[in-house]
Amino acid sequence: MPASGSASASDGASSSGSASAIVAGTVNGYHVLKIVGYSLTKAVPNGKSIKSRPFRAGGHAWHVQYFPNGEDAEKADYVAFFLYLDDTSSKAVEAKAIFSLLDMEGNPVPSHRFTTKVVNFSEQRNWGYKEFMKRDSLEKSEYLKDDCFKTRIDVSVITDFHAEETPLIVVPPSNMHRQFGDLLLSKEGADVKFQVGKKKFDAHRLVLAARSPVFKAQLYGRMRESTTKVS
């Protein structure tokens, strides 16, 4: 059953409500791929790749292909990575992946972290990034050390869609203006007096300071008056 609650409608009548959420269930996994001897991998021709060891993530078998000199002629200046599904499942395998360059501590580099759309890998079989990183940028970066660098591929496989109960939180309309008005009329806690001509008005210094930087400086800063009387 969805969560329910009640609230008062604008005409004063009580109304009931409920809330739920449709959630995509996922099974997640990741694979860290270390490129050792990067300079030697540059001997691989454009359009050719080096295949990683197979791994399992999200209940399926995968591998990554690394293109040291680009996946095609137009992107020959880039290193590229593609995720391949190795399973031959009769069911559709819908998933999304995150390709990340890792720093020396093993953390993803935000500027080189790419998330795919949801892909039907049963039909597409692979998905990746032709422009993962320019080779000259990689070679000048701190992420290539001792002729090595690391990437991480996170895989999230969608298993189902289901409804979940969510709490319904009814937020009443703000009546702060009324409360401040009542406070002013009651004069309770008033600690400042304004004198305009022969008339005097009570006020609260905290409210004045919160609403006006001038009053804040007068009442709490260097301009603080020696008396609570403000003319």
Long-range contacts (C-beta under 8 A, 24 or more apart in sequence): 1-165, 2-163, 2-165, 2-166, 2-168, 3-165, 3-166, 3-167, 3-168, 4-168, 5-168, 5-169, 5-170, 6-170, 7-170, 7-172, 17-168, 17-170, 18-168, 19-166, 19-167, 19-168, 20-163, 20-164, 20-165, 20-166, 21-163, 21-164, 21-166, 22-161, 22-162, 22-163, 22-164, 23-161, 23-162, 23-163, 23-164, 24-158, 24-160, 24-161, 25-158, 25-159, 25-160, 25-161, 25-162, 26-58, 26-156, 26-157, 26-158, 26-159, 27-58, 27-59, 27-156, 27-157, 27-159, 28-57, 28-58, 28-154, 28-155, 28-156, 28-157, 29-55, 29-56, 29-57, 29-58, 29-154, 29-155, 30-57, 30-152, 30-153, 30-154, 30-155, 31-55, 31-57, 31-62, 31-64, 31-152, 31-153, 31-155, 32-102, 32-106, 32-150, 32-151, 32-152, 33-64, 33-66, 33-81, 33-150, 33-151, 33-152, 33-153, 34-148, 34-149, 34-150, 35-66, 35-148, 35-149, 35-150, 35-151, 36-147, 36-148, 37-147, 37-148, 38-68, 38-138, 38-144, 38-147, 38-148, 38-149, 39-147, 40-147, 41-66, 41-68, 42-68, 42-69, 42-135, 44-68, 44-69, 45-69, 46-70, 46-72, 46-73, 46-76, 47-71, 47-72, 47-73, 49-82, 54-86, 57-155, 57-157, 58-95, 58-155, 58-156, 58-157, 59-157, 60-85, 60-86, 60-87, 60-89, 60-93, 60-95, 60-157, 61-85, 61-86, 61-87, 62-86, 62-155, 64-151, 64-153, 65-126, 65-128, 67-130, 68-135, 69-135, 70-130, 71-128, 71-130, 72-130, 75-130, 75-131, 77-134, 77-135, 77-136, 78-130, 78-131, 78-132, 78-133, 78-134, 78-135, 79-132, 79-133, 79-134, 79-135, 79-138, 80-128, 80-129, 80-130, 80-131, 80-132, 81-128, 81-129, 81-132, 81-151, 81-153, 82-126, 82-127, 82-128, 82-129, 83-126, 83-127, 83-128, 83-153, 83-155, 84-125, 84-126, 85-121, 85-122, 85-125, 85-126, 89-122, 91-122, 92-120, 92-122, 92-123, 93-120, 93-121, 93-122, 93-157, 94-118, 94-119, 94-120, 94-121, 94-157, 94-158, 95-119, 95-121, 95-155, 95-156, 95-157, 95-158, 96-155, 96-156, 97-127, 97-153, 97-154, 97-155, 97-156, 98-152, 98-153, 98-154, 99-128, 99-129, 99-132, 99-151, 99-152, 99-153, 100-151, 100-152, 100-153, 100-154, 101-132, 101-133, 101-143, 101-149, 101-150, 101-151, 102-143, 102-149, 102-150, 102-151, 102-152, 103-142, 103-143, 104-142, 104-143, 104-145, 106-150, 108-152, 109-143, 118-158, 180-207, 183-207, 191-228, 192-219, 192-228, 192-230, 193-228, 193-229, 193-230, 194-230, 194-231, 195-229, 195-230, 195-231, 196-231
